[in-house]
Amino acid sequence: MDEELLKKSCWNKALNAYATAYIFSERANSLRTKQRLLTFLGIGFPSLVGICVLSFSFYEKILPFLIPVAGLAGVIQVLGSIWALIAKWDDAYAVASEASKKNTSLKNDWQLLVTQWPHDIEHKYNELYQADSRVEQSDIQRGVSDKEKRKGMRAALLQFGRKCATCAQVPKSMTASDCGVCGNF
């Protein structure tokens, strides 16, 4: 295989792995935030009511206002918890975290391969290509949206300082552009 084509392929694979890692990292962060909010609502508001009732001697005056607020928070928390169970947020978080780790590892391996350029480069390339293909097949089953792909591509182009193939711009930030490849997210 031509050395320049091999280098280009390695860098493209590193860029794609970074984009995918970014997508799953964003998913994991979003799910973690939602889970923490549900936990806070489940513990925070009942605790607040209990502390207010036990601590303040004028609870007769605040209790009529506090109980409906705590009740509303409780309803939101219960509905959110039911949805989290049905949507399997715990599983989705674990899957997203693992996919992010695997793709970050692939990105690092592709970069290392192209920068160290071992004497058995074609053999190492083929091994890494097969590992990359297995991870890619697993990632495809995770239902990455077009919007997520564009955002991941922008993050990767920004990280690697590369031009977008469509708009020929090197992103300077994660602010979305009108490009159909690295924007519109």
C-alpha positions as CSV (number, residue, x, y, z in Angstrom):
1,M,0.0,0.0,0.0
2,D,1.2,3.5,-0.8
3,E,2.7,5.2,2.3
4,E,0.9,8.5,1.7
5,L,-2.5,6.7,1.3
6,L,-1.8,4.7,4.4
7,K,-1.0,7.8,6.5
8,K,-4.1,9.6,5.2
9,S,-6.2,6.6,6.0
10,C,-4.8,6.5,9.6
11,W,-5.5,10.2,10.2
12,N,-9.0,9.8,8.8
13,K,-9.6,6.8,11.0
14,A,-8.3,8.8,14.0
15,L,-10.6,11.7,13.1
16,N,-13.6,9.4,12.8
17,A,-12.9,7.7,16.1
18,Y,-12.5,11.1,17.8
19,A,-15.8,12.2,16.4
20,T,-17.6,9.1,17.6
21,A,-16.0,9.3,21.0
22,Y,-17.2,12.9,21.2
23,I,-20.7,11.9,20.4
24,F,-20.9,9.2,23.0
25,S,-19.2,11.4,25.6
26,E,-21.8,14.0,25.0
27,R,-24.5,11.4,25.5
28,A,-23.0,10.1,28.7
29,N,-22.6,13.6,30.1
30,S,-26.3,14.4,29.3
31,L,-27.5,11.1,30.9
32,R,-25.3,11.7,34.0
33,T,-26.7,15.2,34.5
34,K,-30.3,13.9,34.2
35,Q,-29.7,11.1,36.7
36,R,-28.2,13.5,39.2
37,L,-31.1,15.8,38.8
38,L,-33.5,13.0,39.5
39,T,-31.5,11.9,42.5
40,F,-31.5,15.5,43.9
41,L,-35.2,15.8,43.5
42,G,-35.7,12.4,45.2
43,I,-33.6,13.3,48.2
44,G,-33.5,17.1,48.2
45,F,-37.2,18.1,48.4
46,P,-38.3,15.6,51.0
47,S,-35.3,16.5,53.1
48,L,-36.1,20.2,52.7
49,V,-39.6,19.7,53.9
50,G,-38.5,17.6,56.9
51,I,-35.8,20.1,57.9
52,C,-38.2,23.0,57.6
53,V,-40.9,21.3,59.7
54,L,-38.3,20.2,62.3
55,S,-36.3,23.4,62.4
56,F,-38.6,26.3,62.2
57,S,-41.1,27.0,64.9
58,F,-43.3,29.0,62.5
59,Y,-43.8,26.0,60.3
60,E,-47.6,26.5,60.5
61,K,-47.1,29.6,58.3
62,I,-44.8,28.0,55.7
63,L,-46.2,24.5,55.6
64,P,-49.2,25.3,53.5
65,F,-46.8,26.7,50.8
66,L,-44.0,24.1,51.2
67,I,-46.1,21.0,51.0
68,P,-47.6,21.7,47.5
69,V,-44.1,22.7,46.2
70,A,-42.6,19.5,47.6
71,G,-45.6,17.5,46.3
72,L,-45.1,18.9,42.8
73,A,-41.4,18.1,43.0
74,G,-42.3,14.6,44.1
75,V,-44.6,14.1,41.2
76,I,-41.9,15.3,38.8
77,Q,-39.3,13.1,40.4
78,V,-41.6,10.0,40.3
79,L,-42.5,10.6,36.7
80,G,-38.8,11.2,35.8
81,S,-37.8,8.0,37.6
82,I,-40.4,6.0,35.8
83,W,-39.2,7.4,32.5
84,A,-35.6,6.8,33.4
85,L,-36.4,3.1,34.1
86,I,-38.4,2.7,30.9
87,A,-35.8,4.4,28.8
88,K,-33.0,2.5,30.6
89,W,-30.9,5.5,31.3
90,D,-28.5,3.5,33.5
91,D,-27.9,1.1,30.6
92,A,-27.6,3.9,28.1
93,Y,-25.1,5.7,30.3
94,A,-22.9,2.6,30.6
95,V,-23.1,1.9,26.8
96,A,-22.3,5.6,26.0
97,S,-19.4,5.6,28.4
98,E,-17.9,2.4,27.1
99,A,-18.3,3.5,23.5
100,S,-16.6,6.8,24.3
101,K,-13.7,4.9,25.9
102,K,-13.3,2.4,23.0
103,N,-13.3,5.2,20.4
104,T,-10.9,7.3,22.3
105,S,-8.6,4.3,22.5
106,L,-8.9,3.7,18.8
107,K,-8.2,7.4,18.1
108,N,-5.0,7.1,20.2
109,D,-4.0,3.9,18.5
110,W,-4.5,5.4,15.0
111,Q,-2.4,8.4,15.9
112,L,0.3,6.3,17.5
113,L,0.4,4.1,14.4
114,V,0.9,7.0,12.0
115,T,3.3,8.9,14.2
116,Q,5.6,5.9,15.2
117,W,5.3,4.2,11.8
118,P,6.6,0.7,12.8
119,H,8.5,-1.5,10.4
120,D,5.5,-3.9,10.1
121,I,3.1,-1.0,9.4
122,E,0.8,-2.9,7.1
123,H,0.3,-5.8,9.6
124,K,-0.4,-3.3,12.4
125,Y,-2.7,-1.3,10.2
126,N,-4.7,-4.4,9.3
127,E,-5.1,-5.5,13.0
128,L,-6.2,-2.0,14.0
129,Y,-8.5,-1.8,11.0
130,Q,-10.3,-5.0,12.1
131,A,-10.6,-3.7,15.7
132,D,-11.9,-0.4,14.4
133,S,-14.5,-2.3,12.2
134,R,-15.8,-4.3,15.2
135,V,-16.2,-1.1,17.3
136,E,-17.9,0.7,14.3
137,Q,-20.4,-2.1,13.9
138,S,-21.2,-1.9,17.6
139,D,-21.6,1.9,17.4
140,I,-23.9,1.7,14.4
141,Q,-26.4,-0.3,16.6
142,R,-26.5,2.7,19.0
143,G,-28.5,4.9,16.6
144,V,-26.4,7.9,16.1
145,S,-28.5,10.7,14.6
146,D,-27.4,12.9,11.6
147,K,-27.3,15.9,14.0
148,E,-24.9,14.0,16.3
149,K,-22.7,13.0,13.4
150,R,-22.4,16.6,12.2
151,K,-21.6,17.8,15.8
152,G,-19.0,15.0,16.2
153,M,-17.5,15.9,12.8
154,R,-17.2,19.5,13.8
155,A,-15.5,18.5,17.1
156,A,-13.1,16.2,15.3
157,L,-12.2,18.8,12.6
158,L,-11.7,21.4,15.4
159,Q,-9.5,18.9,17.4
160,F,-7.4,18.0,14.4
161,G,-7.3,21.4,12.8
162,R,-8.6,20.1,9.5
163,K,-10.8,21.5,6.8
164,C,-14.3,20.2,6.2
165,A,-14.6,18.4,2.9
166,T,-17.8,20.2,2.1
167,C,-17.4,23.8,3.3
168,A,-13.6,23.9,3.2
169,Q,-13.5,25.7,6.5
170,V,-11.4,24.8,9.5
171,P,-13.7,25.2,12.5
172,K,-12.5,27.6,15.2
173,S,-15.2,26.8,17.7
174,M,-18.1,24.4,18.3
175,T,-20.6,27.1,17.1
176,A,-22.7,25.5,14.4
177,S,-22.4,26.6,10.9
178,D,-24.8,26.1,7.9
179,C,-22.7,23.2,6.6
180,G,-24.4,19.9,6.0
181,V,-21.3,18.0,7.2
182,C,-19.9,20.0,10.1
183,G,-22.8,22.3,11.1
184,N,-26.6,22.4,11.4
185,F,-26.6,20.8,14.9
